[in-house]
Amino acid sequence: MADDKATEDMTVSEVRADLIETLNRVGYTATHVRVSRYGRTKGVIVDADWYARACAALGEGWRLDPANESAGKDA
């Protein structure tokens, strides 16, 4: 399944400085953010629905346990 959403490039420092805004943008617009450090890609931030579809397509199922979804929420 092809995904035609945009991918943004950000450095680790940029993501760190504006993490909440970055997570909101990813969550609301389904934009992917490629995170790099010293010119090398270190990770990609994607929305949870996209991640779930990717895991299912790889035959790994939903790797995040939905029953524990509230465990990571701020108090």
C-alpha positions as a Markdown table, in Angstrom:
| # | Residue | x | y | z |
|---|---|---|---|---|
| 1 | Met | 0.0 | 0.0 | 0.0 |
| 2 | Ala | 1.6 | 3.3 | -1.1 |
| 3 | Asp | 1.4 | 6.2 | 1.1 |
| 4 | Asp | 1.4 | 9.6 | -0.7 |
| 5 | Lys | 1.7 | 11.7 | 2.4 |
| 6 | Ala | 4.6 | 14.2 | 2.8 |
| 7 | Thr | 7.9 | 13.4 | 4.5 |
| 8 | Glu | 9.7 | 16.2 | 6.4 |
| 9 | Asp | 13.3 | 16.2 | 7.3 |
| 10 | Met | 14.3 | 17.5 | 10.8 |
| 11 | Thr | 17.4 | 17.2 | 12.9 |
| 12 | Val | 17.4 | 15.7 | 16.4 |
| 13 | Ser | 17.9 | 19.2 | 17.8 |
| 14 | Glu | 14.9 | 20.6 | 15.8 |
| 15 | Val | 12.6 | 17.8 | 17.0 |
| 16 | Arg | 13.8 | 18.2 | 20.6 |
| 17 | Ala | 13.2 | 21.9 | 20.5 |
| 18 | Asp | 9.6 | 21.5 | 19.2 |
| 19 | Leu | 8.6 | 17.9 | 20.1 |
| 20 | Ile | 4.9 | 18.6 | 21.0 |
| 21 | Glu | 4.4 | 20.6 | 17.7 |
| 22 | Thr | 6.1 | 17.8 | 15.7 |
| 23 | Leu | 4.0 | 15.1 | 17.3 |
| 24 | Asn | 0.8 | 17.1 | 16.7 |
| 25 | Arg | 1.7 | 17.7 | 13.1 |
| 26 | Val | 2.4 | 14.0 | 12.5 |
| 27 | Gly | -0.8 | 13.0 | 14.3 |
| 28 | Tyr | -3.1 | 15.4 | 12.6 |
| 29 | Thr | -1.7 | 15.5 | 9.1 |
| 30 | Ala | -0.1 | 12.0 | 8.8 |
| 31 | Thr | 3.1 | 13.7 | 7.8 |
| 32 | His | 6.2 | 11.5 | 8.3 |
| 33 | Val | 9.2 | 13.1 | 9.9 |
| 34 | Arg | 12.7 | 11.7 | 9.1 |
| 35 | Val | 15.0 | 12.5 | 12.0 |
| 36 | Ser | 18.7 | 12.9 | 11.4 |
| 37 | Arg | 21.8 | 13.5 | 13.4 |
| 38 | Tyr | 25.1 | 14.5 | 11.7 |
| 39 | Gly | 23.5 | 13.9 | 8.3 |
| 40 | Arg | 22.5 | 10.4 | 9.0 |
| 41 | Thr | 18.9 | 9.2 | 9.5 |
| 42 | Lys | 18.4 | 8.0 | 13.0 |
| 43 | Gly | 14.6 | 7.4 | 13.0 |
| 44 | Val | 11.3 | 8.3 | 11.5 |
| 45 | Ile | 8.2 | 9.6 | 13.4 |
| 46 | Val | 4.9 | 8.3 | 11.9 |
| 47 | Asp | 1.4 | 8.5 | 13.2 |
| 48 | Ala | 0.1 | 5.5 | 15.2 |
| 49 | Asp | -2.4 | 4.4 | 12.5 |
| 50 | Trp | 0.3 | 4.2 | 9.9 |
| 51 | Tyr | 2.5 | 2.2 | 12.3 |
| 52 | Ala | -0.2 | -0.2 | 13.0 |
| 53 | Arg | -0.8 | -0.8 | 9.3 |
| 54 | Ala | 2.9 | -1.3 | 8.7 |
| 55 | Cys | 3.2 | -3.8 | 11.5 |
| 56 | Ala | 0.1 | -5.7 | 10.2 |
| 57 | Ala | 1.6 | -5.7 | 6.6 |
| 58 | Leu | 4.8 | -7.2 | 8.0 |
| 59 | Gly | 2.9 | -9.9 | 9.8 |
| 60 | Glu | 4.0 | -8.5 | 13.2 |
| 61 | Gly | 0.5 | -7.5 | 14.3 |
| 62 | Trp | -0.1 | -4.5 | 16.5 |
| 63 | Arg | 3.2 | -4.2 | 18.5 |
| 64 | Leu | 1.7 | -1.6 | 20.8 |
| 65 | Asp | -0.7 | -3.2 | 23.2 |
| 66 | Pro | -3.9 | -1.2 | 23.0 |
| 67 | Ala | -4.8 | -2.3 | 26.5 |
| 68 | Asn | -1.8 | -0.4 | 27.8 |
| 69 | Glu | -2.4 | 2.7 | 25.6 |
| 70 | Ser | -3.2 | 4.9 | 28.7 |
| 71 | Ala | 0.1 | 3.8 | 30.4 |
| 72 | Gly | 2.1 | 6.4 | 28.5 |
| 73 | Lys | -0.3 | 9.3 | 29.0 |
| 74 | Asp | 0.8 | 12.2 | 31.1 |
| 75 | Ala | -0.8 | 12.4 | 34.6 |
